[in-house]
Amino acid sequence: MSILLEAHDDFILLNNLEGIAETLNSLGVIYNTLNEFEKADNYFREALKIYRKSGDVYGESNCLTNIAQFFFLNHQPDSALNYYYHSLHIDSLRADNYGICLSLANIGEVYILKQDYSKARGNLLSALEIALKIKNTTLIAGIYSQLAKLELELKNYSKAISYGKKSLIFARQTESPESIINTFNILNDVYSRNGNYKEAYKCLHAIVKLKDSVFSIEKNKQIIEIQAKYEDQKRELEIQALKSKNKQQARIKRILWITIILGMLLIMGLFFFILYIRKSRNRIKIQKKYFETLIANSEDYVIVVDDKAYIKYLSPSYEKRTGRKAENRIGESALEFIHPDDISLLNKTFKKALTTKNPLSFEFRAIDASGEWLNLSAIAKNLLNDPDVNGIVINVWDITDRKYYEKLILEKQREIEQSQKLAKLGSWKININSKTITLSKEVMTLLGEKENELTFFFDDFISDYFVEEDIIFVKEKLAHAIENINKNVFYTEKFEARAKRKNSEDIIYVKLWAEYAEQDIIHGVTQDITEKKEAEKQIFESEKSYRELFDNALDAIYILDKDGKFIDVNKGANKMYGYKTEEFVGRTPEFLSAPGKNDMKMVQQCLTDAYNGNARQIEFWGLRKDKTVFPKLVRMSPGNYFGKKVVIVFGTDITQIRNAEIARMESEEKYKNIYSAFQDVYFKVSVDGTVVEVSPSVKSVFGYSQEELLGSNSGMFYEMNADLEKFQSELFIKKEIKDFNVSLKSKNGKTIYCSLSAKLIFDEKNVPVCIEGILRDITDRRKTEIKLVESEKKFREIFYAFPDVYYKVNNDNIVVEISPSVTKIAGYLPNEIIGMPVSVFYINKEEREIFLSTINRKDEVSDFNISLRAKNGRIINCSINATIIYDNKKKRSGIAGVIRDISDRRKIELALKQSEKKYRDVFNAFIDVYYRISMDGTILEITPSVEHIGYTREELIGTSVNNLYPKDVDQKFLYKELAIKKQVTDYDIVMLTKDNRKLDCAVTARVINDENGKPLMIEGVVRDISERVKTQKDLEKSERQLKRSNETKEKILSIIGHDLLGPIGTNKGMTDLVVNEKDKLTKDEIVELIISLKPAMDSTYTMVENILSWAKLHKDSISYKPEPAYLKPIIDENFALFSVHAKSKSIELVFNGLENLSAYFDKNQILIVIRNLISNAIKFTEKGGQVIVNMDEKNGFAEVSVTDTGIGIPEKHLSVLFQDSVKKESRFGTDNEKGTGLGLVIVNEFVKLNKGTIKVKSEEGEGTTFTFTLPLIL
């Protein structure tokens, strides 16, 4: 912060408004992070004033966004919206798509907070559209994430899941763990609320992999809960499935019977339906309407041309096929729009058609209205001698799709063959005894692994590297191979399966061979067949598409082998003849021939010629299954049918050509319809201007009917007589005019801008008789032209107002154009510079040569700094952006560019250099370590002060910052904190010195973004806080010791005041009685009184001993001196100690087990352990009970147990028996014996100190057993 304040002061001295505003804005961000909101608000507003004053709209937008973020974090959504909308307005004026997108996304987030979900959705979707356009994956992931949250709030779970999955796709592209985790969290919430615990479990599992261990513990709990719910849900579904299965089986039986009955009814219905159809066909064939529909709706089209190849008639389907109006083509050449390579073929075919009466077939290419080439097939028939037709009739149909798929299939076959040649092989071997598989380098590479060769356990390898659906299949296949190869070493197993690449969702197809190698070893080869499978898939799709085209073709298509037998036919053939496909296959065309109509030898010869590569075409009379005879045109050509050489035959029913006469009779009516539908206005006027004919479209253009205009004078339409005179003058000179622009009047007086094309019509004596032409309404075009003129004017104004200097020079470096702004910058008028060589303005000739060399090499220069001379001799520091320009023939015509005066910028750069020197001095004198690292952890800059940890600055720059962290200390939290908050302050970390010492440090850092808001680097300061940490640890240790000491003192005082005073008072009373009444008491009475004091004295002794032991434990002053010793003497000593107390309660002390058992322990500590356990057993056992001590040897330990038949321990007390707590109090014994509550605490501590364990088993009313262990002597 101090650096920013110093920078702020320096920028004030330099009067650098941009620098002042940037430092104020940065200070606002820092104080906002520190929750010092008042200071943050003041700095933001000061920065905003300066941005607006300096006209820095980018800075103003950024500052407004920061202020809005300040209000959003303080839960003031209305104020946040106000500033976000201001920022959005500025970004919109700058056309900054990134800024607009970010503002819209922020606004959407605020509306979610306000629960105004419709506005939130609108803004987020708008932001998403822009983000997708600019392809910013970080923004896209964030916006999809916000949309998922929005739909979750509205309980639209399916949409929320969809948006969440899309967010996940883009988050993974950003490689940001935080973004991915955030998306998984949202999906987890959606799936959990929707009850889909299986998917929620998957999301949480993914989060655990990405998060650190502390976070994983919390998430694992959620995973267990959700997994349990998922298992419950799964069991419920299985039960429901079993119930529904029985119902479904019964339902299937009912459906089966219904299906059988319906099938019988359907067969009967089909029988009667077929009878009805056959009768209907006979009726339809005699109806004339069949031919009308045939012509109007045919996918093919018919052309009639004269003997000069000019079009006389076109069927309506021509427009559907080519996109051109049929009426516009009448009278034009039929060869127009034909592919240049096919024109000679068509000329030859046309000439042949003029001399023969036989139908001729041919194929050619033509371009449609959209500019695409169509592959067409046609049949031409000469009917020139027919007085009703008087032309050559051509039937044309489209074969573009057929040609495309034939080509595609051949290409795919070549691709498959090529991929098979290039497929890579890799080897592997299975060791039957060790059940392992060893993979070669090639297989490892195929599976995405980096190792050269690796061995896996057989089952692990299959589970890890094959898709789930194929695992069982692969295991079975390899097991089968092992079994058979052991029987027959020449056996080979081949199969295909789908495998997975490591760390990837890619699925690859592999082909595996297994064969014998040597004893107990199975050798195998793996081949990547993914490309083959993909190619086969594409071939399948191509075949499918080809089959659809094949079956849906209007013509009949037959595939025949070299013997002339049918292999396949399409549906067109089925429909044409009435036979099914299976009735064709294996038979020759003879069964389709009408009796006595065809020369079958000639047909067979044509098939042979076609098979050998020579296409043939004949006319064939067919015989349908219903015995009707019809003519068809047959075209035979060689082909390839899925890799097999065949003859492909196309059959076209030419009955329609025979009926062309009917079509011709109806053509006049069709021409009338076309004429009526004509959008432009066709007209014919006499030479004196009288209208003699006009098309009906005049009504829609001018508002007049045909009847109103016929006989009127055409001059009445012209707004200006000058236009009429000019039109007539040019027409009579040129005989024909095209696109003559004129303004005419409509019926309602409105001006109509028109394009007029007309020509003079002459009689046989070459005397003009009338004018014929077309009028087109171009009003909209004129409006567009006017707008273009206005636009040009606008850009011309911008050109004159341009602050920089635009210039253009020719190839001789002579100035040919320059903007007026040159006067303001250099003092010249434009006309003073135009025509002068540009070199005269340069001060340094070397700069000019470098400029020319650079632009000649790169075709352009950017921000090229030069010095130019103004008119008054002043030197101007300039920056040039220029490019080489070319004419329409791509020939160089000169250089065009923009010159900017950067004199002020040079002054600022000089000031910045001075400032940089100042900061460099500060940098070198820095006590703490200042650093900059890239986002991947590479050190970019670091101060020399790093030397105090043993490194030089030069040693560290360019290395990874991870080298400075200890391997056993996780530093991920720092980067996660930075990723979320973008900055951290005084964050504790551990660093490693050059001599591997760990150093406690505090880091203050922030993330620096580039101009697009994307993280660029991390900048920060590291301070050595070793002394501070040491002092803090010492203080904490002292605090713990003091607290523990106080607790010990309070416990001891409590025991002395509460537990010891009672027994001591009782003893004092008894001794006072003996002293005061000694003369009155007999000797036996005195002895009896003294003996009665012993249990109380023993109890008091035990309590004091326990207090002292406990105090030593708390002071860590207890001594531990283990030695080999027998346990039985210690038990005997304690039995003797407590014999009087036990006898007073009639309790039997019993020993069982091994008497000579020895162990390794501290005698004094174990004496106290056994004493406390026996004392407690007697204390809580009622009169007449037993206390049993048992010793045994188990698992290398001596095991000692103390069992009583007493009152037992309540279950609620069992868990706290061994806890050391000042609040825990002792229970009273069966004779109201009192304790300290410390006995079992000491027992537990001493047993652990002697490398043993202790456990307790108790049941109220049944007794208690304490069992502890001690290590045996080795």
Buried (B, 14 or more C-beta within 10 A) or exposed (E): EEBBEBBBEBBEEBEBBBBBBBBBBBBBBBBBBEEEBEBBBBBBEBBBEBBBEBEBBBBBBBBBBBBBBBBBEBEBBEBBBBBBBBBBBBBBEEEBBBBBBBBBBBBBBBBBEEEBBEBBBBBBEBBBEBBBEEEBBBBBBBBBBBBBBBBBEBEBBEBBBBBBEBBBEBBBEBEBBBBBBBBBBBBBBBBBEBEBBBBBBBBBBBBBEBBEEEBBEEBBEBBEBBBEBBEEBEEEEEEEEEEEEEEEEEEEEEEEEEEEEEEEEEEEEEEEEEEEEEEEEEEEEEEEEBBEEBBEEBEBBBBBBBEEBBBBBBBBBBBEBBEBBBBEBBEEEBBEBBBEEBEEBBEEBBEBBEEEEEBBBBBBBBBBEEEEEBBBBBBBBBBBEBEEBBBBBBBBBBBBBBBBBBEBBEEBBEBBEEBEEEBEBBBBBBBBEEEBBBBBBBBBBBBBBEEEBBEBEBEEBBBBBBEEEBBEBBBEBBEBBBEBBEEEEEBEBEBBBBBBBEEEEEBBBBBBBBBBBEEEBBBBBBBBBBBBBBBBEBBEEBBEBBEEBBBEBBBBBBBBBEEBBBBBBBBBBBEBBEBEBEBBEEEBBEEBBBEEEBEEEEBBEBBBBBBEEEBBBBBBBBBBEEEBEBBBBBBBBBBEBEEEEBBBBBBBBBEBBEBBEBBBEBBEEBBEEBEEEBEBBBBBBBBEBBBBEBBBBBBEBBBBEBEBBEEBEBEEBBBEEEBBEEBBEBBEEEEEBEEBEBBBBBEEEEEBBBBBBBBBEEEEEEEBEBBBBBBBBBBEEBEEEEEEEEEEEEEEEEEEEEEBBBBBBBEEBBBBBBBBBBBEBBBBEBEBBBEBEBEEBBEEEEBBEBBBEBBEEEEBBEEBEBBBBBBEEEEBBBBBBBBBBEEEEEEEBBBBBBBBBBEEEBEBEEBBEEBEEEBEEEBEEBEBBBBBBBBEBBBEBBBBBBEEBEBEBEBBBEBBBEEBBBEEEEBEBBBBBBBEEBBBBEBEBBBBEBEEEBBBBBBBBBBBEEEEBBBBBBBBBBBBBEEEBEEEEEEEEEEEEEEBEEBBEEBBEBBBEEBBEBBBEBBEEBEEBBEEEEEEBEEEBBEEBEEEBBBBBBBBEBBBBBBEBBBBBBEEEBEEEBEEBEBBEBBEEBBEBBEBBBEBBEBEBEBEBBEEBBBBBBBBBBBBBBBBBBBBBBBBBBEEBBBBBBBBEEEEBBBBBBBBBBBBBEEEEEEEBBEBEEEBBBBEBBBEBBBBBBBBBBBBBBBEBBBBEBEBBBEEEEBBBBBBBBBBEE
